[in-house]
């Protein structure tokens, strides 16, 4: 799931070198943290959060296939 978020964020961001994705697993859920440059944050979140919501939807589909839950944080 980390690779999926990293691919999407780097495709959207103006500064793809500053995209940092970390993934932690606490057993019942997977926490994916996405860090981008301050000027790319608006692009990754999107108007009214539509891009972020789309990324979360794709993550949920991937999580269902793996039988787990996933949470995305954008920093």
N, C-alpha and C positions, 0 to 999 in steps of 0.2 A: 504494500500500500504506500510505503514511503516513496517508491520509485514512481508511482502514478502521480502523486501530488507534486513531486519534483519535476516531472516532465511537463505537467500542465502549467505550473508556476513559471518555469523557465521559458515556456512558449509565450506567455503573456507579458512577462516582465521586460522592461527596458534594459535593466542591468541583471542579466541572468547569472552572472558570477556571484552576486550577493544573495542568491536564494539559498537558504539553509533549511533543511527538513530533518527533523528528528522524530524517532518513533520509540515509544515505550509501551511495554505490555505488562499490565498488572493482573493478568489472569482472566478476568471477565470482560475486559475491554482493551482496545488499543488506542493510545493517545498519540495523534500525529500533530506536531507543532511546526508551523510554517513561518519562517522569518524572511522578510524581504526588505529592500531598501525603502526608506521613508517615501520617496517619490513614486514608488511602484505599489504602495499599499492600496491606493485608490483603484488601480487597475485590477489588482487581485481580488479586491472585495466587490468592485463593480457598483453600478448604479442601483441603489436600494438593496445592495447585498445579493444581487442576482448571480454574479459569477461565483461568489463564495458558496451560495446555496447549491449551485450546479456541481461544484467540486464535492461538496458534502454528499450530494445524491449519488454521484459516481462512486464515492468511497463506501457508501452504504451498500450499494450493489456488490462491490468487491468483498465487503465484509460478510454479506449473506452467503456468498459462495464459499467462504472459508469458515462459516459457522461462528462468527464472533461479532462484537459490536465495535464501532469506531467513532472517535470524537476528533474533530479538527479544530485546532486553535490557530488563529492568525495573529502574529505578533508584529 
